[in-house]
Amino acid sequence: MLGTEPELLIKAEDGLTLDLCGIAKGWAMDRMAGIVAAAGHENFLIDIGGELLGRGLHPEGRAWQVAIEDPRPGAAGMAAALQLDGRAVATSGYSLQSFRLGDTTYSHIVDPHHMSPVAGQIASVSVLADTGMHADAWATALLVLGPVAGIALAQRRGIAALFLVRTGGRIDEIVTGNFTDLIG
């Protein structure tokens, strides 16, 4: 229910939740960064459900460093470490929100062309962008497009992305744009 103050949302029931999937997590992260910056803070890291935005420096004086999880089932660790350097990163994939039906694992993301859950070779796509909303939207779109069309579009547009693609029993890394420049 809306409160009496502008832009205030209050939940009336304890069990009520708000799902910020889609580009809403990126948008919310950008809004939060604006509020934090307007309050006079220059150095901060925001995490909303694994979508991250870093501005300024870590308290140790270095760039904010974050990891992209290894998407292989049962794997613990990271696929890449990034320096955010004033940017946002969003990842879309199968590791956390997916389901298995028969021999196929499906994403929670729906492919609008086929009107069914995304199923394919891409284990995950991580995108670096100036805003959380752009990173979030591109990660989702590139996952839906699949490895051929998604990688081709990212290359044409110069989108900084890391595609983790299943090939046989291994995961291949395909990098587009300046993503490699921020791996550290």
Disulfide bonds with the S-S distance in Angstrom:
none
